[in-house]
Amino acid sequence: MKLLSALFAGMVLSSVAATALAADNPLSVHVLNIQNGQPSPGVDVELERHTDGGWESLATATTDDAGRVSALYPTDEAFLPGTYRVTFETGEWFEAHDTATFFPNVPVPFEVEDADQHYHIPLLLSPYGYSTYRGN
């Protein structure tokens, strides 16, 4: 019983730590493979901001074992209203899993109106389709 209590406490603490990290960062993403209902670890993700000169790269990351990047926005940059784009490198991920796909990548442009809010972008992914929405 003590072992179960210790395991549960560790799970709660790691969940709280991940939540605190996400709360400190204005942008997170999550990729779920809806073909098998599992998270998609190892998906490369790029964040860009639209400027007068075009798209400016701000950050890159790779999804963790839970298919998440909890803190995608650079910590040394002010989070400003504007147009951003997250691109998920799905083709590379499917290739690494010996699966053919129609989508070499999935770009998701979005508008930040209130820089005081947290923005979460989930991607529901299969080899021949995807869906995304503004999560929380």
Stockholm file with secondary structure:
# STOCKHOLM 1.0

chainA/1-136         MKLLSALFAGMVLSSVAATALAADNPLSVHVLNIQNGQPSPGVDVELERHTDGGWESLATATTDDAGRVSALYPTDEAFLPGTYRVTFETGEWFEAHDTATFFPNVPVPFEVEDADQHYHIPLLLSPYGYSTYRGN
#=GR chainA/1-136 SS CHHHHHHHHHHHHHHHHHHHHHHHSSEEEEEEETTTTEECTTCEEEEEEEETTEEEEEEEEECCTTSEESCCSCTTSCCCSEEEEEEECHHHHHHHTTCCCSCSCEEEEEEESCTTSCEEEEEEEETTEEEECCBC
#=GC SS_cons         CHHHHHHHHHHHHHHHHHHHHHHHSSEEEEEEETTTTEECTTCEEEEEEEETTEEEEEEEEECCTTSEESCCSCTTSCCCSEEEEEEECHHHHHHHTTCCCSCSCEEEEEEESCTTSCEEEEEEEETTEEEECCBC
//
